[in-house]
């Protein structure tokens, strides 16, 4: 095994370990949050675990294969890992928004989530980038309206719905990207 391959795999293993610990942290916070989290949060945790398992499986395949496979797959592995890390950031911010007590905490959490979505769009292989960018723009607009309004519950619900729409569009996009890679 070449030195660069060994170093690359060690770095990926380290990042995967950190990703697993972060997911475990999200799961612990969800348990502590009791009834404050919604069903999409549980779905997101399952999706994170599945994504982590896919990346771990790909790392195993590359480790068992030769140098040629590493050369061919290393960039893709790094992209998949970056996408997993971004999804973890989105999930963390979503959980922060779910359990936010005050309006300022809610706005901060939603803004962090929208920033993570922007990073996701930048990093992900997307077949529906325009649709996802539209959903992101709607969510940003709803958040701005929430900031400008008297922080009404109705506007907060619209912010949540815009984020859910973005989440669903991303899930559909992810499914279509996975189909094209099979």
BAFIVO-806388 format. One record per atom (N, C-alpha, C, O, CB): residue in three letters; x, y, z. Coordinates in steps of 0.02 Angstrom, whole numbers, padded with zeros to 5 digits, always signed. Glycine has a CB too. Layout:
ALAXYZ ...
END
This chain:
UNK+00043-00059+00000 UNK+00000+00000+00000 UNK+00045+00061+00000 UNK+00091+00067+00041 UNK-00049+00000+00061 UNK+00031+00107-00045 UNK+00072+00168-00050 UNK+00060+00213+00010 UNK+00009+00208+00044 UNK+00056+00206-00115 UNK+00109+00256+00023 UNK+00104+00302+00079 UNK+00046+00349+00071 UNK+00010+00363+00120 UNK+00169+00341+00086 UNK+00035+00374+00011 UNK-00021+00421+00001 UNK-00088+00386+00010 UNK-00135+00415+00038 UNK-00017+00453-00069 UNK-00093+00324-00012 UNK-00155+00287-00003 UNK-00167+00273+00071 UNK-00223+00283+00096 UNK-00153+00219-00042 UNK-00115+00252+00106 UNK-00121+00239+00178 UNK-00142+00302+00215 UNK-00187+00300+00257 UNK-00054+00212+00206 UNK-00110+00358+00200 UNK-00127+00422+00233 UNK-00198+00443+00216 UNK-00235+00467+00259 UNK-00077+00477+00212 UNK-00218+00435+00153 UNK-00285+00452+00132 UNK-00338+00411+00168 UNK-00388+00437+00190 UNK-00293+00444+00057 UNK-00326+00345+00173 UNK-00373+00302+00207 UNK-00375+00317+00282 UNK-00429+00314+00313 UNK-00354+00228+00196 UNK-00318+00333+00312 UNK-00318+00352+00383 UNK-00359+00415+00394 UNK-00396+00420+00443 UNK-00246+00362+00408 UNK-00352+00464+00350 UNK-00389+00526+00357 UNK-00464+00513+00349 UNK-00505+00540+00386 UNK-00366+00578+00305 UNK-00482+00472+00301 UNK-00552+00455+00291 UNK-00579+00417+00351 UNK-00635+00430+00374 UNK-00562+00413+00226 UNK-00540+00370+00378 UNK-00561+00333+00438 UNK-00571+00381+00497 UNK-00620+00374+00535 UNK-00508+00280+00457 UNK-00527+00429+00505 UNK-00533+00478+00559 UNK-00597+00519+00550 UNK-00635+00527+00598 UNK-00471+00525+00560 UNK-00609+00544+00489 UNK-00669+00584+00477 UNK-00732+00542+00485 UNK-00783+00567+00511 UNK-00666+00614+00406 UNK-00730+00479+00464 UNK-00788+00435+00474 UNK-00801+00423+00548 UNK-00859+00421+00569 UNK-00778+00368+00437 UNK-00748+00414+00586 UNK-00756+00406+00658 UNK-00788+00467+00690 UNK-00832+00461+00732 UNK-00688+00392+00691 UNK-00764+00525+00670 UNK-00793+00587+00696 UNK-00866+00594+00675 UNK-00908+00616+00714 UNK-00753+00648+00671 UNK-00881+00575+00613 UNK-00951+00578+00589 UNK-00995+00533+00631 UNK-01050+00552+00650 UNK-00955+00559+00514 UNK-00971+00472+00645 UNK-01010+00426+00687 UNK-01022+00454+00756 UNK-01077+00446+00784 UNK-00973+00359+00692 UNK-00971+00485+00785 UNK-00979+00515+00852 UNK-01029+00573+00850 UNK-01069+00582+00896 UNK-00911+00540+00878 UNK-01027+00612+00796 UNK-01075+00668+00790 UNK-01146+00642+00783 UNK-01192+00670+00812 UNK-01057+00712+00731 UNK-01155+00589+00744 UNK-01222+00560+00737 UNK-01245+00533+00805 UNK-01303+00542+00823 UNK-01221+00503+00684 UNK-01200+00500+00841 UNK-01218+00476+00908 UNK-01239+00534+00953 UNK-01285+00527+00993 UNK-01159+00438+00940 UNK-01205+00591+00946 UNK-01222+00650+00985 UNK-01292+00676+00968 UNK-01330+00696+01012 UNK-01171+00705+00974 UNK-01309+00674+00903 UNK-01376+00695+00882 UNK-01428+00649+00911 UNK-01480+00671+00936 UNK-01381+00696+00804 UNK-01415+00583+00909 UNK-01462+00534+00936 UNK-01472+00546+01011 UNK-01529+00544+01035 UNK-01436+00462+00924 UNK-01418+00560+01047 UNK-01424+00573+01119 UNK-01466+00636+01132 UNK-01507+00637+01178 UNK-01354+00580+01151 UNK-01454+00688+01092 UNK-01493+00750+01101 UNK-01567+00739+01085 UNK-01611+00767+01117 UNK-01465+00805+01056 UNK-01581+00697+01035 UNK-01651+00682+01018 UNK-01685+00647+01076 UNK-01742+00663+01094 UNK-01655+00638+00953 UNK-01650+00599+01106 UNK-01678+00564+01164 UNK-01691+00613+01221 UNK-01742+00608+01255 UNK-01630+00509+01187 UNK-01645+00660+01231 UNK-01654+00710+01284 UNK-01709+00760+01268 UNK-01739+00789+01313 UNK-01588+00747+01296 UNK-01722+00771+01203 UNK-01772+00820+01181 UNK-01843+00796+01189 UNK-01890+00836+01183 UNK-01760+00838+01111 UNK-01852+00732+01202 UNK-01918+00701+01211 UNK-01966+00722+01156 UNK-01953+00709+01097 UNK-01946+00720+01280 UNK-02020+00754+01173 UNK-02073+00770+01126 UNK-02061+00831+01084 UNK-02104+00850+01044 UNK-02137+00778+01162 UNK-02003+00863+01091 UNK-01991+00925+01054 UNK-01970+00913+00982 UNK-01974+00960+00941 UNK-01939+00965+01089 UNK-01949+00854+00965 UNK-01926+00840+00897 UNK-01982+00809+00856 UNK-02026+00776+00883 UNK-01864+00794+00898 UNK-01978+00819+00790 UNK-02031+00793+00747 UNK-02008+00730+00711 UNK-01950+00710+00716 UNK-02054+00846+00697 UNK-02053+00700+00675 UNK-02039+00638+00640 UNK-01984+00643+00588 UNK-01948+00595+00575 UNK-02101+00613+00607 UNK-01978+00702+00556 UNK-01926+00711+00506 UNK-01856+00705+00538 UNK-01808+00685+00505 UNK-01934+00779+00471 UNK-01851+00723+00601 UNK-01786+00717+00635 UNK-01766+00644+00640 UNK-01708+00627+00629 UNK-01789+00750+00706 UNK-01814+00601+00656 UNK-01798+00529+00660 UNK-01781+00502+00591 UNK-01736+00461+00584 UNK-01858+00490+00691 UNK-01818+00524+00541 UNK-01803+00503+00472 UNK-01733+00524+00453 UNK-01695+00486+00422 UNK-01855+00532+00422 UNK-01715+00586+00472 UNK-01649+00613+00455 UNK-01593+00572+00489 UNK-01541+00559+00458 UNK-01644+00687+00476 UNK-01604+00551+00551 UNK-01554+00510+00586 UNK-01545+00443+00549 UNK-01489+00421+00539 UNK-01575+00497+00659 UNK-01600+00412+00529 UNK-01595+00350+00491 UNK-01557+00361+00426 UNK-01516+00319+00406 UNK-01665+00322+00476 UNK-01571+00417+00392 UNK-01536+00432+00329 UNK-01461+00443+00342 UNK-01420+00423+00302 UNK-01566+00494+00296 UNK-01444+00476+00397 UNK-01374+00486+00414 UNK-01338+00420+00426 UNK-01283+00409+00401 UNK-01367+00530+00477 UNK-01370+00376+00463 UNK-01340+00310+00477 UNK-01331+00271+00411 UNK-01280+00238+00401 UNK-01385+00269+00526 UNK-01381+00274+00368 UNK-01376+00239+00303 UNK-01320+00268+00261 UNK-01282+00231+00230 UNK-01443+00243+00265 UNK-01313+00334+00261 UNK-01260+00367+00223 UNK-01192+00347+00251 UNK-01145+00332+00214 UNK-01269+00444+00224 UNK-01187+00347+00317 UNK-01124+00327+00349 UNK-01107+00255+00330 UNK-01049+00241+00315 UNK-01130+00334+00426 UNK-01156+00211+00331 UNK-01144+00141+00313 UNK-01122+00133+00241 UNK-01078+00093+00225 UNK-01208+00099+00326 UNK-01152+00173+00196 UNK-01131+00171+00125 UNK-01059+00192+00118 UNK-01021+00160+00081 UNK-01176+00216+00082 UNK-01040+00245+00152 UNK-00970+00269+00146 UNK-00923+00217+00176 UNK-00871+00203+00147 UNK-00962+00338+00182 UNK-00941+00189+00233 UNK-00898+00138+00264 UNK-00891+00077+00217 UNK-00837+00049+00211 UNK-00928+00115+00332 UNK-00945+00058+00184 UNK-00942+00003+00137 UNK-00896+00018+00078 UNK-00857-00025+00056 UNK-01011-00013+00111 UNK-00900+00079+00053 UNK-00856+00099-00003 UNK-00783+00100+00019 UNK-00739+00080-00018 UNK-00876+00168-00030 UNK-00771+00123+00080 UNK-00702+00124+00106 UNK-00676+00052+00110 UNK-00619+00038+00092 UNK-00699+00159+00176 UNK-00718+00006+00135 UNK-00698-00064+00139 UNK-00681-00092+00070 UNK-00631-00127+00062 UNK-00755-00105+00171 UNK-00723-00075+00021 UNK-00710-00099-00048 UNK-00643-00073-00074 UNK-00604-00110-00103 UNK-00766-00078-00095 UNK-00631-00009-00063 UNK-00569+00021-00087 UNK-00509-00007-00050 UNK-00457-00018-00080 UNK-00572+00098-00079 UNK-00517-00019+00014 UNK-00462-00046+00054 UNK-00443-00116+00029 UNK-00385-00134+00025 UNK-00481-00049+00129 UNK-00494-00156+00011 UNK-00482-00224-00013 UNK-00456-00225-00084 UNK-00423-00273-00104 UNK-00545-00265-00008 UNK-00471-00174-00122 UNK-00448-00170-00192 UNK-00377-00143-00194 UNK-00347-00127-00142 UNK-00496-00125-00234 UNK-00351-00137-00253 UNK-00282-00114-00261 UNK-00275-00039-00267 UNK-00323-00001-00258 UNK-00252-00147-00321 UNK-00214-00019-00283 UNK-00197+00051-00291 UNK-00239+00084-00346 UNK-00258+00142-00340 UNK-00123+00060-00306 UNK-00253+00047-00399 UNK-00292+00075-00454 UNK-00362+00096-00431 UNK-00387+00148-00451 UNK-00297+00024-00512 UNK-00392+00055-00388 UNK-00458+00071-00362 UNK-00455+00134-00318 UNK-00499+00176-00320 UNK-00487+00012-00321 UNK-00401+00140-00278 UNK-00393+00199-00236 UNK-00387+00261-00280 UNK-00419+00312-00266 UNK-00331+00192-00191 UNK-00347+00257-00331 UNK-00338+00314-00376 UNK-00404+00334-00408 UNK-00419+00393-00414 UNK-00286+00298-00430 UNK-00442+00284-00427 UNK-00506+00297-00460 UNK-00560+00323-00412 UNK-00600+00365-00431 UNK-00531+00234-00494 UNK-00561+00298-00351 UNK-00616+00311-00305 UNK-00602+00362-00250 UNK-00649+00384-00217 UNK-00636+00248-00273 UNK-00540+00382-00240 UNK-00524+00424-00182 UNK-00561+00491-00184 UNK-00586+00514-00132 UNK-00449+00437-00178 UNK-00565+00523-00242 UNK-00600+00587-00246 UNK-00675+00578-00232 UNK-00705+00619-00197 UNK-00590+00618-00316 UNK-00704+00525-00257 UNK-00775+00511-00245 UNK-00787+00498-00171 UNK-00836+00521-00142 UNK-00799+00451-00287 UNK-00742+00460-00139 UNK-00749+00447-00067 UNK-00747+00512-00028 UNK-00786+00521+00019 UNK-00694+00399-00043 UNK-00702+00556-00045 UNK-00697+00620-00010 UNK-00761+00661-00019 UNK-00784+00693+00028 UNK-00636+00659-00036 UNK-00789+00660-00080 UNK-00852+00696-00092 UNK-00909+00667-00050 UNK-00949+00703-00020 UNK-00871+00694-00167 UNK-00913+00601-00049 UNK-00966+00568-00010 UNK-00958+00583+00064 UNK-01008+00593+00099 UNK-00965+00492-00021 UNK-00897+00586+00088 UNK-00885+00602+00158 UNK-00902+00675+00173 UNK-00931+00690+00225 UNK-00812+00587+00176 UNK-00885+00719+00127 UNK-00903+00790+00135 UNK-00979+00798+00136 UNK-01006+00837+00176 UNK-00872+00832+00078 UNK-01013+00761+00094 UNK-01086+00763+00092 UNK-01114+00738+00159 UNK-01162+00767+00185 UNK-01113+00722+00033 UNK-01086+00684+00186 UNK-01108+00658+00251 UNK-01098+00710+00305 UNK-01142+00721+00347 UNK-01071+00593+00268 UNK-01040+00741+00307 UNK-01025+00792+00357 UNK-01073+00851+00351 UNK-01095+00880+00402 UNK-00953+00817+00350 UNK-01090+00869+00290 UNK-01137+00924+00280 UNK-01207+00904+00303 UNK-01243+00944+00333 UNK-01139+00945+00205 UNK-01227+00843+00289 UNK-01292+00818+00312 UNK-01295+00816+00389 UNK-01347+00828+00419 UNK-01306+00748+00284 UNK-01239+00801+00421 UNK-01236+00802+00494 UNK-01246+00874+00519 UNK-01282+00885+00567 UNK-01168+00774+00520 UNK-01215+00922+00485 UNK-01224+00993+00505 UNK-01297+01014+00496 UNK-01324+01050+00539 UNK-01178+01038+00463 UNK-01328+00992+00443 UNK-01399+01007+00431 UNK-01442+00977+00487 UNK-01486+01010+00514 UNK-01422+00981+00361 UNK-01428+00914+00503 UNK-01466+00880+00555 UNK-01457+00913+00623 UNK-01504+00918+00662 UNK-01447+00807+00558 UNK-01397+00933+00638 UNK-01383+00967+00702 UNK-01422+01032+00706 UNK-01453+01047+00757 UNK-01308+00979+00711 UNK-01420+01071+00652 UNK-01456+01135+00651 UNK-01532+01123+00655 UNK-01567+01161+00688 UNK-01439+01175+00589 UNK-01556+01071+00621 UNK-01628+01055+00623 UNK-01649+01038+00694 UNK-01701+01061+00718 UNK-01644+00995+00576 UNK-01608+00999+00728 UNK-01623+00982+00797 UNK-01622+01045+00841 UNK-01665+01053+00885 UNK-01574+00930+00823 UNK-01573+01089+00829 UNK-01571+01152+00867 UNK-01635+01192+00856 UNK-01661+01221+00903 UNK-01509+01193+00845 UNK-01660+01193+00794 UNK-01722+01229+00780 UNK-01782+01196+00813 UNK-01827+01230+00839 UNK-01734+01234+00704 UNK-01783+01129+00813 UNK-01838+01092+00844 UNK-01843+01106+00919 UNK-01898+01111+00946 UNK-01830+01018+00833 UNK-01786+01113+00952 UNK-01787+01121+01025 UNK-01777+01193+01047 UNK-01773+01207+01106 UNK-01733+01078+01056 UNK-01774+01239+00998 UNK-01764+01310+01015 UNK-01821+01336+01058 UNK-01880+01326+01042 UNK-01757+01352+00950 UNK-01803+01369+01111 UNK-01854+01397+01156 UNK-01876+01465+01133 UNK-01936+01478+01126 UNK-01826+01401+01228 UNK-01830+01510+01121 UNK-01848+01578+01101 UNK-01842+01589+01027 UNK-01815+01548+00990 UNK-01805+01628+01138 UNK-01868+01645+01005 UNK-01866+01663+00934 UNK-01795+01673+00909 UNK-01778+01652+00854 UNK-01907+01725+00921 UNK-01752+01704+00949 UNK-01683+01716+00928 UNK-01646+01650+00918 UNK-01609+01643+00869 UNK-01646+01760+00980 UNK-01656+01603+00962 UNK-01625+01537+00955 UNK-01651+01501+00893 UNK-01613+01468+00858 UNK-01637+01494+01018 UNK-01716+01507+00881 UNK-01746+01476+00822 UNK-01717+01506+00758 UNK-01697+01469+00713 UNK-01823+01486+00823 UNK-01713+01572+00754 UNK-01686+01605+00695 UNK-01613+01585+00684 UNK-01593+01570+00628 UNK-01692+01682+00702 UNK-01575+01584+00737 UNK-01505+01565+00732 UNK-01497+01493+00706 UNK-01455+01480+00664 UNK-01470+01573+00799 UNK-01538+01448+00733 UNK-01535+01378+00712 UNK-01556+01369+00639 UNK-01524+01332+00602 UNK-01579+01335+00757 UNK-01609+01403+00620 UNK-01632+01398+00550 UNK-01580+01428+00503 UNK-01568+01401+00449 UNK-01701+01433+00541 UNK-01550+01484+00523 UNK-01498+01514+00481 UNK-01439+01466+00473 UNK-01411+01460+00418 UNK-01475+01582+00511 UNK-01419+01433+00527 UNK-01365+01384+00523 UNK-01384+01327+00477 UNK-01342+01302+00439 UNK-01349+01357+00593 UNK-01447+01306+00480 UNK-01469+01252+00436 UNK-01468+01275+00362 UNK-01446+01237+00319 UNK-01540+01229+00455 UNK-01492+01335+00349 UNK-01491+01360+00280 UNK-01419+01367+00254 UNK-01406+01353+00196 UNK-01527+01427+00275 UNK-01374+01388+00297 UNK-01303+01392+00277 UNK-01276+01322+00261 UNK-01238+01314+00213 UNK-01261+01425+00332 UNK-01295+01273+00302 UNK-01274+01204+00289 UNK-01304+01177+00224 UNK-01272+01141+00186 UNK-01293+01158+00348 UNK-01368+01196+00210 UNK-01399+01176+00147 UNK-01361+01207+00088 UNK-01351+01174+00037 UNK-01473+01197+00145 UNK-01341+01269+00094 UNK-01302+01301+00040 UNK-01237+01263+00029 UNK-01217+01252-00028 UNK-01288+01375+00057 UNK-01204+01242+00083 UNK-01143+01203+00076 UNK-01158+01135+00044 UNK-01119+01111+00003 UNK-01110+01192+00145 UNK-01214+01105+00062 UNK-01234+01042+00033 UNK-01243+01049-00042 UNK-01219+01008-00081 UNK-01300+01016+00066 UNK-01279+01101-00063 UNK-01290+01112-00135 UNK-01223+01122-00171 UNK-01216+01101-00229 UNK-01336+01173-00146 UNK-01177+01153-00138 UNK-01112+01164-00169 UNK-01073+01098-00176 UNK-01038+01088-00226 UNK-01071+01215-00127 UNK-01080+01054-00126 UNK-01039+00993-00124 UNK-01071+00933-00159 UNK-01036+00890-00184 UNK-01025+00975-00053 UNK-01137+00931-00160 UNK-01172+00870-00183 UNK-01174+00865-00258 UNK-01175+00915-00295 UNK-01242+00869-00155 UNK-01176+00803-00280 UNK-01192+00790-00350 UNK-01267+00794-00355 UNK-01302+00751-00329 UNK-01164+00719-00375 UNK-01293+00844-00388 UNK-01365+00855-00389 UNK-01392+00850-00459 UNK-01363+00877-00507 UNK-01382+00923-00358 UNK-01449+00817-00465 UNK-01483+00814-00530 UNK-01537+00867-00534 UNK-01562+00882-00588 UNK-01512+00744-00542 UNK-01555+00895-00476 UNK-01610+00944-00473 UNK-01587+01007-00438 UNK-01623+01035-00396 UNK-01671+00914-00437 UNK-01527+01031-00454 UNK-01498+01088-00419 UNK-01544+01149-00420 UNK-01551+01183-00369 UNK-01431+01106-00451 UNK-01574+01164-00477 UNK-01618+01223-00482 UNK-01676+01218-00434 UNK-01694+01267-00400 UNK-01643+01232-00554 UNK-01708+01159-00430 UNK-01764+01150-00384 UNK-01742+01158-00312 UNK-01777+01189-00272 UNK-01797+01081-00395 UNK-01685+01130-00295 UNK-01659+01137-00227 UNK-01642+01209-00211 UNK-01655+01233-00155 UNK-01598+01092-00217 UNK-01613+01244-00258 UNK-01597+01314-00247 UNK-01661+01356-00238 UNK-01662+01403-00199 UNK-01555+01342-00305 UNK-01713+01339-00276 UNK-01778+01373-00267 UNK-01806+01361-00197 UNK-01829+01408-00164 UNK-01828+01349-00320 UNK-01803+01299-00174 UNK-01827+01283-00107 UNK-01787+01320-00054 UNK-01814+01344-00004 UNK-01824+01207-00094 UNK-01721+01324-00064 UNK-01678+01361-00017 UNK-01697+01434-00016 UNK-01699+01465+00037 UNK-01604+01352-00036 UNK-01710+01463-00074 UNK-01730+01534-00078 UNK-01796+01546-00042 UNK-01804+01596-00007 UNK-01735+01556-00151 UNK-01844+01500-00050 UNK-01908+01507-00015 UNK-01897+01503+00061 UNK-01926+01543+00098 UNK-01958+01451-00038 UNK-01856+01457+00083 UNK-01843+01450+00155 UNK-01810+01513+00182 UNK-01827+01537+00236 UNK-01799+01389+00169 UNK-01763+01541+00145 UNK-01730+01603+00166 UNK-01780+01660+00170 UNK-01779+01701+00216 UNK-01673+01621+00118 UNK-01825+01663+00121 UNK-01875+01715+00120 UNK-01922+01709+00180 UNK-01939+01759+00212 UNK-01916+01711+00055 UNK-01943+01648+00195 UNK-01987+01637+00253 UNK-01952+01655+00318 UNK-01982+01683+00364 UNK-02010+01563+00255 UNK-01887+01640+00322 UNK-01850+01657+00382 UNK-01844+01733+00389 UNK-01851+01760+00444 UNK-01779+01626+00380 UNK-01833+01767+00333 UNK-01830+01841+00335 UNK-01897+01870+00357 UNK-01899+01918+00395 UNK-01810+01869+00265 UNK-01951+01840+00332 UNK-02017+01864+00352 UNK-02027+01853+00427 UNK-02056+01895+00462 UNK-02073+01828+00312 UNK-02004+01796+00452 UNK-02009+01782+00524 UNK-01971+01834+00565 UNK-01995+01858+00616 UNK-01984+01711+00540 UNK-01911+01850+00541 UNK-01870+01901+00576 UNK-01905+01969+00576 UNK-01905+02004+00626 UNK-01801+01907+00543 UNK-01936+01986+00519 UNK-01967+02052+00512 UNK-02035+02056+00546 UNK-02056+02109+00568 UNK-01975+02068+00438 UNK-02069+01999+00551 UNK-02136+01999+00581 UNK-02129+02001+00657 UNK-02074+02005+00684 UNK-02177+01935+00559 UNK-02183+02000+00688 UNK-02184+02000+00762 UNK-02173+01929+00788 UNK-02200+01910+00839 UNK-02250+02029+00789 UNK-02133+01891+00751 UNK-02116+01822+00771 UNK-02178+01781+00786 UNK-02183+01748+00837 UNK-02071+01822+00833 UNK-02226+01784+00740 UNK-02289+01749+00750 UNK-02280+01674+00740 UNK-02236+01651+00704 UNK-02342+01776+00702 UNK-02323+01636+00773 UNK-02322+01563+00767 UNK-02337+01541+00696 UNK-02309+01491+00673 UNK-02372+01532+00816 UNK-02381+01577+00662 UNK-02400+01558+00593 UNK-02339+01564+00547 UNK-02328+01521+00505 UNK-02457+01602+00568 UNK-02301+01618+00555 UNK-02242+01626+00512 UNK-02189+01575+00530 UNK-02155+01549+00486 UNK-02213+01698+00519 UNK-02183+01559+00594 UNK-02135+01507+00616 UNK-02153+01441+00583 UNK-02109+01403+00562 UNK-02134+01501+00693 UNK-02217+01426+00579 UNK-02239+01364+00546 UNK-02222+01365+00472 UNK-02201+01314+00444 UNK-02314+01354+00555 UNK-02229+01424+00439 UNK-02211+01429+00368 UNK-02136+01419+00358 UNK-02115+01389+00309 UNK-02233+01497+00340 UNK-02096+01443+00405 UNK-02023+01432+00401 UNK-02010+01357+00405 UNK-01972+01329+00365 UNK-01986+01469+00459 UNK-02043+01324+00453 UNK-02035+01252+00460 UNK-02057+01214+00398 UNK-02024+01167+00377 UNK-02074+01227+00519 UNK-02112+01236+00368 UNK-02137+01203+00307 UNK-02088+01213+00249 UNK-02077+01166+00210 UNK-02206+01230+00289 UNK-02060+01272+00243 UNK-02011+01285+00190 UNK-01950+01241+00198 UNK-01923+01215+00148 UNK-01991+01359+00189 UNK-01928+01231+00260 UNK-01871+01187+00273 UNK-01889+01115+00256 UNK-01849+01079+00227 UNK-01848+01193+00346 UNK-01950+01094+00274 UNK-01973+01027+00258 UNK-01975+01016+00182 UNK-01955+00963+00158 UNK-02042+01014+00289 UNK-01998+01066+00145 UNK-02000+01061+00072 UNK-01930+01053+00044 UNK-01918+01013-00002 UNK-02034+01123+00042 UNK-01884+01090+00071 UNK-01814+01085+00050 UNK-01787+01015+00065 UNK-01753+00985+00024 UNK-01770+01138+00085 UNK-01803+00990+00124 UNK-01782+00923+00144 UNK-01810+00870+00097 UNK-01773+00825+00076 UNK-01804+00909+00216 UNK-01874+00874+00081 UNK-01905+00825+00036 UNK-01875+00829-00034 UNK-01861+00777-00065 UNK-01981+00837+00032 UNK-01863+00889-00059 UNK-01833+00896-00125 UNK-01763+00866-00126 UNK-01743+00834-00175 UNK-01830+00970-00146 UNK-01726+00876-00072 UNK-01658+00847-00068 UNK-01661+00771-00064 UNK-01619+00737-00094 UNK-01621+00875-00007 UNK-01710+00744-00028 UNK-01717+00672-00024 UNK-01733+00642-00093 UNK-01706+00590-00111 UNK-01772+00653+00027 UNK-01777+00675-00130 UNK-01793+00652-00197 UNK-01732+00657-00242 UNK-01719+00612-00283 UNK-01851+00693-00227 UNK-01695+00711-00235 UNK-01634+00720-00275 UNK-01583+00666-00259 UNK-01552+00638-00304 UNK-01604+00789-00263 UNK-01574+00652-00195 UNK-01527+00601-00173 UNK-01546+00533-00203 UNK-01503+00496-00226 UNK-01524+00597-00096 UNK-01610+00517-00202 UNK-01633+00454-00231 UNK-01619+00450-00305 UNK-01599+00398-00330 UNK-01708+00446-00218 UNK-01630+00506-00341 UNK-01617+00505-00413 UNK-01542+00501-00428 UNK-01522+00469-00476 UNK-01647+00568-00446 UNK-01501+00533-00386 UNK-01428+00529-00396 UNK-01404+00458-00384 UNK-01362+00432-00420 UNK-01391+00578-00350 UNK-01431+00425-00332 UNK-01411+00356-00317 UNK-01431+00309-00374 UNK-01394+00262-00389 UNK-01443+00332-00251 UNK-01489+00321-00404 UNK-01510+00280-00461 UNK-01463+00287-00520 UNK-01448+00238-00554 UNK-01582+00298-00482 UNK-01438+00348-00531 UNK-01393+00358-00588 UNK-01324+00328-00576 UNK-01288+00314-00623 UNK-01387+00432-00603 UNK-01305+00318-00511 UNK-01239+00291-00496 UNK-01240+00214-00492 UNK-01187+00183-00485 UNK-01214+00319-00429 UNK-01299+00184-00497 UNK-01303+00110-00493 UNK-01289+00079-00560 UNK-01290+00018-00566 UNK-01372+00087-00469 
END
